[in-house]
Amino acid sequence: MEQYQKNLLGHAMLVLVIGLLAGFMLAFSLIGGLEILPTVFMGIPVFGTADGWVRAHSGGILNALLMVAIAFALPHCGLAMDRLTLYAKGTIFAGWANTVFYWFGNASANRALSFTDNTLGTANILGTVGYLVAVIAALVTIFIAAQMARGFLSKD
């Protein structure tokens, strides 16, 4: 179990790093670049919107925290070891899938919220991939959370 926890925590830290990097993208989006020194400004063009980078930044950090919470909760939910290893791997998948969703959604006019065009804008391949992995990750995460809750709440 400890190895799965360490693996989950390692991936959580990488997801966290990407979420923190999205914070730089947010700043670049807001002010158009980076002020290296006072009065020395370097323009850095970025794709997406400031709102999208807010979501990628905060969502990435929250996904990392979810992964950390699950890593520490896994050994205490009273479920079989083979299930716990599957849940650890599923959580890693979900963390990365949500990271892809946030970044790809910011590169798509439809915000990766559907396979096709929606009221927000037109679809592209990044939005389609982002939507697909996000839907799968949502279902995986709901399943894992429900199974862990069952384990925690069982009378055994």
C-alpha positions in Angstrom: 0.0 0.0 0.0 2.8 2.4 0.9 4.2 2.2 -2.7 0.8 3.1 -4.2 0.5 6.0 -1.8 4.0 7.3 -2.7 3.2 6.9 -6.4 -0.1 8.8 -5.9 1.6 11.5 -3.9 4.4 11.9 -6.5 1.8 12.4 -9.3 -0.1 14.8 -7.1 3.0 16.9 -6.7 3.5 17.0 -10.5 -0.2 18.0 -11.0 0.4 20.7 -8.4 3.4 22.0 -10.3 1.4 22.2 -13.5 -1.4 24.0 -11.6 1.1 26.4 -10.2 2.6 27.0 -13.7 -1.0 27.9 -14.8 -0.7 30.7 -12.3 2.2 32.2 -14.4 0.0 31.8 -17.5 -2.7 33.7 -15.6 -0.3 36.5 -14.8 1.0 36.6 -18.4 -2.6 36.7 -19.7 -3.6 39.5 -17.3 -0.6 41.9 -18.0 0.6 40.6 -21.4 4.0 39.2 -20.2 6.5 39.3 -17.4 8.2 42.3 -15.7 11.8 41.0 -15.2 13.0 44.1 -13.4 11.3 47.4 -12.7 10.6 49.0 -16.1 12.0 45.9 -17.9 9.0 44.1 -19.4 9.0 41.1 -21.7 5.9 40.5 -23.6 4.7 36.8 -23.5 1.7 35.9 -25.6 -0.4 33.1 -24.2 -3.4 31.3 -25.5 -6.8 31.2 -23.7 -8.4 33.7 -21.4 -7.6 35.0 -18.0 -10.8 33.2 -16.7 -9.6 30.0 -18.2 -6.2 30.3 -16.5 -7.9 31.0 -13.2 -9.7 27.7 -13.6 -6.5 25.9 -14.7 -4.6 27.3 -11.7 -7.2 26.8 -9.0 -8.4 23.5 -10.5 -4.9 22.1 -10.8 -4.1 22.9 -7.2 -7.5 21.4 -6.0 -6.9 18.2 -8.0 -3.5 17.8 -6.4 -5.1 18.2 -3.0 -7.7 15.7 -3.9 -5.0 13.2 -4.9 -3.1 13.8 -1.6 -6.3 13.3 0.4 -7.1 10.1 -1.3 -3.5 8.9 -0.9 -3.8 9.3 2.9 -7.4 8.0 3.1 -6.8 4.8 1.1 -5.4 2.6 3.8 -8.2 3.5 6.2 -11.3 2.8 4.1 -11.3 -0.9 4.9 -11.4 -2.2 1.3 -9.5 -5.1 -0.3 -5.9 -4.3 -1.4 -6.6 -5.1 -5.0 -9.4 -2.5 -5.0 -7.2 0.1 -3.3 -4.5 -0.3 -6.0 -7.1 0.2 -8.7 -8.4 3.3 -6.9 -4.9 4.7 -6.6 -4.4 4.3 -10.3 -7.8 5.7 -11.1 -7.1 8.7 -9.0 -3.8 9.3 -10.8 -5.6 9.0 -14.1 -8.3 11.5 -12.9 -5.7 14.0 -11.7 -4.0 14.0 -15.1 -7.2 13.9 -17.1 -8.5 17.0 -15.2 -5.2 18.8 -15.9 -5.6 18.0 -19.6 -9.2 19.2 -19.4 -8.3 22.6 -17.9 -5.4 23.3 -20.3 -7.2 22.0 -23.4 -10.4 23.7 -22.4 -8.6 27.0 -22.4 -7.4 26.3 -25.9 -10.9 25.6 -27.2 -13.7 28.1 -27.7 -16.3 25.5 -26.4 -14.2 25.2 -23.2 -14.0 21.4 -23.6 -17.6 21.1 -22.3 -18.9 19.1 -25.2 -17.8 17.1 -28.2 -19.3 19.6 -30.7 -20.0 23.3 -30.9 -22.0 24.7 -28.0 -23.3 28.1 -26.9 -19.8 29.1 -25.7 -18.1 28.5 -29.1 -16.9 26.1 -31.7 -15.3 22.8 -31.0 -11.7 21.8 -32.0 -9.7 18.6 -31.4 -8.3 19.9 -28.1 -11.7 20.6 -26.8 -12.9 17.2 -27.9 -10.0 15.4 -26.2 -10.4 17.6 -23.1 -14.1 16.8 -22.8 -13.6 13.1 -23.3 -11.0 12.7 -20.6 -12.9 15.0 -18.2 -16.1 12.9 -18.5 -14.2 9.7 -18.0 -12.3 11.2 -15.0 -15.6 12.5 -13.5 -17.1 9.0 -13.6 -14.0 7.4 -12.3 -13.7 9.9 -9.4 -17.4 9.5 -8.5 -17.0 5.7 -8.5 -13.9 5.8 -6.3 -15.4 8.2 -3.8 -18.6 6.2 -3.5 -16.6 2.9 -3.0 -14.3 4.6 -0.4 -17.4 6.0 1.4 -18.9 2.5 1.4 -15.7 1.2 3.0 -15.6 4.0 5.6 -19.3 3.6 6.5 -19.4 -0.2 6.7 -19.9 -1.7 10.1 -16.9 -4.1 9.8 
